[in-house]
Amino acid sequence: MHYDVIIVGGGAAGFFTAINLGERYPNLKVAIVERGKEVLAKVRISGGGRCNVTHACFDPKELVQYYPRGAKELLGPFHQFCCGDTIEWFAKYGVELKIEDDGRMFPITDSSQTIIDCFIQAAAQYKIDILQGVSVQSVYQSEKGWKLDTSKEGMTCTQLVFTTGSNPKVWQMMTDLGHRLVEPVPSLFTFNIKDKRIADLMGVATPAIVKVKGTKLEATGPLLITHWGMSGPGVLRLSAWGARLLAEKKYQFHLVVNWLPQFEREDLIDHLKDFKLEHAKKTVWKRGLFDFPSRLWERLVLAAGINETLTWADVSNKHLQALGAELQEGYYQVNGKSTFKDEFVTAGGIDLRDVNFKTMESKYCANLYFAGEILDIDAITGGFNFQNAWTTGFLAAQAIASKF
């Protein structure tokens, strides 16, 4: 079977590339080849089933700061197709997006099915073939174009796009074609911590600064205590920017937590001393301060060596220093990681030096393109990984259409 364009990978980037090709050149014969039984599986589970389509960040220079890997390379592409363009694109197909307080954007239906239906209907509109349960076994380039051996039949095309995300088999095919691979490691994960200070405090959340001891890795944001350890935006940011270093450490390290990032240490001790004078007769254990989560306060007070009956009047300076250390420099042993929900993100992929980011075409193989997470690009949560898919898919479609 011969096509003008074959897109390998039936996810967000694959569909976006195909539909944008259809818009520019409706008569092209285009196929999406998906090895799974279902297309757009990651779209379905994204954002807890609501699909976090993009983020309300409209300045490319600001937007790239959410990408631990790919920031420099995406700056130019984001000037071509950014979050505002995404909003307009979906509106054109009748999908209205809404902005939530944290900047994340979802369809107003709060259902990922809205995005899936949009893509399936647009693909049908442009007569794009969707071939499911078809696995690409090998890829060859000839003078006439590309030849693909698949689990079903042989296929040929003039232009070939890979949007397969974190697929080791496809990465191997691309290295066989001369591309370099940045070894994949997990990104966006939570920390497994067994510590009596946080045991049974699942659901407690508070702003914090988290650091990896002995490194420059640091992140700020809400920290969430879970039944397996720690999660929340601060931890996820730290895991994203520290993906390679933490893999090298085999996810065994000390996490330093500052539960009160709004204070300098000396200022905090002064506040504790003032509080001691004001509430002299009250027990430290039950009379916390700073609107701090009460259950966590009780644990940290005990960890500082202050027993349950001690009043503020009986607290020594040594106790105050110990409490200050627990509040702002608590050490927690991390032993492993857990995947963040079902949204598995990988750092690694096709080396970005091997791709022309004006066209998303390979620098080694003419008429071969990449879009989405097959590349060594990843972002924190908030719609940024999808925005990478939309932008790179848009550029690939634009470049391919210009060749016909």
C-alpha positions in Angstrom: 0.0 0.0 0.0 1.4 3.4 -1.0 0.8 6.7 0.8 2.0 10.2 0.3 2.6 10.5 4.0 2.7 7.8 6.7 2.6 8.9 10.3 3.8 6.2 12.7 2.1 6.7 16.1 -1.6 7.3 16.8 -1.2 9.7 19.7 -1.6 13.5 20.1 1.3 14.5 17.9 0.4 12.0 15.2 -3.2 13.1 14.8 -2.2 16.8 15.0 0.4 16.3 12.3 -2.1 14.4 10.1 -5.0 16.9 10.5 -2.7 19.9 9.9 -1.6 18.2 6.7 -5.2 17.6 5.7 -5.9 21.3 6.2 -3.1 22.4 3.9 -3.4 19.7 1.3 -6.7 17.9 1.4 -5.9 15.6 -1.5 -2.8 14.0 0.1 -3.1 10.3 0.8 -2.2 10.1 4.5 -2.2 7.2 7.0 -1.7 7.0 10.7 -0.2 3.7 11.8 -0.8 2.7 15.5 0.6 -0.5 17.0 -2.0 -0.5 19.8 -5.7 -1.4 19.6 -6.6 2.1 20.6 -5.5 5.5 19.3 -5.1 8.6 21.5 -4.8 6.4 24.7 -2.6 9.0 26.5 -5.1 11.8 25.6 -7.8 9.8 27.2 -6.2 9.5 30.6 -4.5 12.9 30.6 -5.5 15.3 33.3 -7.5 12.6 35.2 -9.6 12.0 32.1 -10.2 15.7 31.4 -7.3 16.2 29.0 -5.0 19.1 30.0 -4.8 20.5 26.4 -2.3 23.3 27.0 -1.4 26.1 29.5 -2.4 29.8 29.5 1.2 30.9 28.9 1.4 33.0 25.8 5.0 34.3 25.9 7.4 31.8 24.2 10.3 32.9 26.4 8.3 32.2 29.5 6.8 29.0 28.1 10.2 27.3 27.4 11.1 27.6 31.1 8.7 24.7 31.8 10.8 22.3 29.8 13.8 20.7 31.6 14.9 19.3 28.2 14.1 21.1 24.9 13.8 24.7 26.1 16.4 26.2 23.8 15.2 24.2 20.8 11.5 25.0 21.3 11.9 28.8 21.5 11.8 29.3 17.7 8.9 26.8 17.2 6.8 28.4 19.9 7.1 31.7 18.0 5.5 29.8 15.1 2.7 28.0 17.0 2.2 28.7 20.7 -0.6 28.2 23.3 -2.8 31.0 21.9 -2.6 29.2 18.5 -3.7 26.0 20.1 -6.8 27.7 21.6 -7.7 29.1 18.2 -7.1 25.8 16.5 -9.4 23.8 18.7 -12.0 26.6 18.5 -12.0 26.2 14.8 -13.1 22.6 15.3 -15.8 23.6 17.8 -13.8 22.8 21.0 -13.8 25.6 23.5 -11.1 25.6 26.2 -11.3 27.1 29.7 -8.5 28.4 31.9 -8.3 27.1 35.5 -6.8 29.1 38.4 -3.4 27.5 38.0 -3.2 28.2 34.3 -4.0 24.7 33.0 -6.5 24.6 30.1 -9.2 21.9 29.6 -12.1 21.5 27.3 -15.2 23.1 28.8 -16.8 19.7 28.8 -14.1 18.5 31.3 -13.8 15.4 29.2 -10.9 14.1 27.2 -13.5 12.4 24.9 -14.2 15.9 23.5 -10.6 16.1 22.2 -10.6 12.5 20.9 -13.9 13.1 19.0 -12.5 16.3 17.5 -9.4 14.4 16.2 -11.3 11.4 14.9 -13.9 13.6 13.1 -11.2 15.8 11.6 -9.3 12.8 10.4 -12.4 11.4 8.8 -13.1 14.8 7.2 -9.6 14.8 5.5 -9.9 11.0 4.6 -7.0 10.1 6.7 -6.6 6.3 7.1 -6.3 5.2 10.7 -4.6 1.7 10.8 -4.8 0.2 14.3 -3.0 -2.9 15.6 -0.3 -2.4 13.0 3.3 -2.6 14.3 6.2 -1.3 12.2 8.9 -3.9 12.1 11.6 -2.2 10.0 12.1 0.9 7.9 14.2 1.4 4.8 14.9 4.4 2.6 15.2 4.0 -1.1 15.5 6.4 -4.0 11.7 6.5 -4.4 11.0 7.1 -0.7 10.4 5.0 2.4 9.5 1.3 2.7 8.0 0.0 6.0 7.6 -3.7 6.9 4.7 -4.0 9.3 3.0 -6.8 11.2 0.2 -6.7 8.6 1.7 -5.7 5.2 4.4 -3.8 3.5 3.8 0.0 3.0 5.6 2.7 1.1 5.5 6.5 1.3 7.2 9.6 0.1 7.3 11.4 3.5 7.5 9.6 6.8 6.8 11.0 10.3 7.5 9.3 13.7 5.4 10.4 16.6 5.8 7.2 18.7 6.7 8.8 22.1 8.8 6.6 24.3 9.1 3.5 22.1 12.5 1.7 22.5 11.9 -0.4 19.4 11.4 2.7 17.2 14.3 4.5 18.9 16.5 1.5 17.8 15.3 1.8 14.2 16.2 5.5 14.3 19.7 4.8 15.7 20.1 2.3 12.9 19.4 5.1 10.5 22.2 7.2 12.0 20.5 9.2 14.7 21.9 9.6 18.2 19.7 8.5 21.2 19.8 10.2 24.6 19.3 7.3 26.9 15.8 7.4 28.4 15.2 7.8 32.1 11.9 8.5 34.0 10.8 12.1 34.6 7.9 13.4 36.6 7.8 10.9 39.5 7.0 11.0 43.2 9.4 10.0 46.0 9.1 6.9 48.1 9.8 7.9 51.8 9.1 5.9 54.9 9.5 8.3 57.8 7.6 8.4 61.1 7.4 12.2 60.8 5.0 11.8 57.8 3.5 8.4 58.4 -0.3 8.3 58.1 -0.4 12.0 57.1 -1.7 11.3 53.6 -3.4 14.3 52.1 -1.6 16.9 54.1 -0.3 19.6 51.7 1.7 22.8 52.3 4.1 25.1 50.3 7.7 24.0 50.6 11.2 24.2 49.1 12.7 20.8 48.3 16.4 20.1 47.6 18.5 17.1 46.9 21.3 17.1 49.5 24.7 17.6 48.1 23.5 19.0 44.8 22.2 22.3 43.3 18.8 20.7 42.6 16.0 22.7 44.1 12.3 23.3 43.5 9.5 25.3 45.1 5.8 24.5 45.2 3.1 22.8 47.1 4.3 19.5 48.7 1.7 16.7 49.2 2.2 13.9 51.7 1.0 10.6 50.2 0.8 7.0 51.6 4.0 6.2 49.9 6.0 9.4 50.6 5.9 12.8 49.0 4.4 14.2 45.8 2.9 17.6 44.7 4.2 20.2 42.2 7.4 20.9 44.1 8.5 17.2 44.1 7.4 16.7 40.5 9.5 19.7 39.4 12.5 18.4 41.3 12.1 15.0 39.6 11.8 16.5 36.2 14.9 18.8 36.4 16.8 16.1 38.3 15.7 13.2 36.1 19.2 12.2 35.0 21.0 12.9 38.3 18.4 11.0 40.3 18.6 8.0 37.9 22.4 8.0 38.5 21.7 7.9 42.2 19.4 5.0 41.6 16.7 7.0 43.4 18.5 6.8 46.8 19.2 10.2 48.2 18.4 12.6 51.0 15.6 15.1 50.4 15.9 18.4 52.3 12.5 20.0 53.0 12.0 23.6 54.0 8.3 23.6 55.2 8.4 27.4 55.9 10.1 28.9 52.8 8.7 32.4 53.6 11.2 32.8 56.5 14.9 33.2 56.8 16.2 30.9 59.6 17.1 33.8 62.0 13.6 35.4 61.4 12.0 32.0 62.1 13.8 31.6 65.4 12.8 35.2 66.4 9.1 34.3 65.6 9.4 31.2 67.7 10.8 33.2 70.6 8.0 35.7 70.3 5.5 33.0 70.2 7.0 31.4 73.3 6.4 34.7 75.2 2.9 35.1 74.0 1.7 31.5 74.6 3.9 30.6 77.6 1.3 28.4 79.3 0.1 26.5 76.2 1.7 23.2 75.1 3.9 23.4 72.1 2.5 20.3 70.7 -1.1 21.6 70.4 -0.4 25.3 69.9 1.2 25.6 66.4 1.8 28.7 64.4 2.0 30.1 60.8 -1.3 28.3 59.8 0.8 25.2 59.5 -0.9 21.9 59.1 -1.6 20.8 62.7 -0.9 17.1 62.3 2.4 17.8 60.6 3.3 20.4 63.3 2.7 17.8 66.0 5.1 15.4 64.3 7.8 17.9 63.7 7.6 19.2 67.3 8.1 15.6 68.6 11.0 15.1 66.1 12.6 18.2 67.6 12.7 16.5 71.0 9.8 18.5 72.5 7.4 16.1 74.3 3.6 16.3 74.3 3.3 17.9 77.7 6.0 20.6 77.4 4.6 24.2 77.4 6.1 27.0 75.5 7.5 28.5 78.7 9.6 25.3 79.3 11.1 25.3 75.8 14.8 25.9 75.8 16.8 27.7 73.1 18.2 24.3 72.1 14.7 23.1 71.5 13.9 26.2 69.4 16.9 25.6 67.3 16.0 21.9 66.8 12.4 22.9 65.9 13.7 25.5 63.5 15.8 22.8 61.8 12.9 20.4 61.5 10.7 23.2 60.0 13.3 24.4 57.5 16.0 21.8 57.0 14.4 18.4 57.6 16.3 15.5 56.0 14.2 12.6 54.5 15.7 9.5 53.1 14.3 8.7 49.6 14.2 5.0 48.6 12.9 4.8 45.1 10.2 6.5 43.1 6.6 6.0 42.0 5.0 6.9 38.7 2.9 10.1 38.8 -0.7 8.8 38.2 -0.8 7.2 34.7 1.0 10.1 33.0 4.4 8.4 32.5 6.9 10.9 31.1 10.4 10.1 29.9 13.5 12.2 29.6 15.4 11.0 26.6 14.9 10.2 23.0 16.2 11.4 19.6 19.1 13.7 20.2 17.8 17.3 19.5 21.0 18.1 17.6 19.9 15.6 14.9 16.7 17.5 14.0 16.0 20.8 12.2 13.6 22.7 14.5 12.3 24.9 11.7 10.9 21.9 9.9 11.2 18.9 12.4 13.0 17.1 9.6 15.9 14.7 10.3 19.3 16.2 9.5 20.5 12.7 8.4 17.5 11.3 6.4 15.6 13.5 3.9 11.8 13.3 4.2 11.9 11.8 7.7 10.3 13.9 10.5 9.7 13.7 14.2 7.1 15.3 16.5 6.2 14.9 20.2 7.9 12.9 22.9 9.9 10.7 20.6 12.4 13.6 20.9 14.5 14.3 23.9 11.9 16.9 25.1 9.8 16.7 28.2 8.0 19.2 30.5 6.4 19.3 33.9 2.7 18.8 34.3 0.3 21.5 33.3 -0.4 20.9 29.5 3.2 21.6 28.4 3.9 18.1 27.0 0.8 18.4 24.8 1.9 21.8 23.7 5.2 20.3 22.5 3.1 17.8 20.5 0.9 20.4 18.9 3.8 22.7 18.0 6.2 20.1 16.6 3.3 18.4 14.8 2.3 21.7 13.2 5.8 22.5 12.0 6.2 19.0 10.6 2.9 19.3 8.7 3.8 22.7 7.4 7.2 21.5 6.1 5.8 18.3 4.5 2.9 20.2 2.8 5.4 22.5 1.1 7.0 19.5 -0.7 3.8 18.6 -2.6 
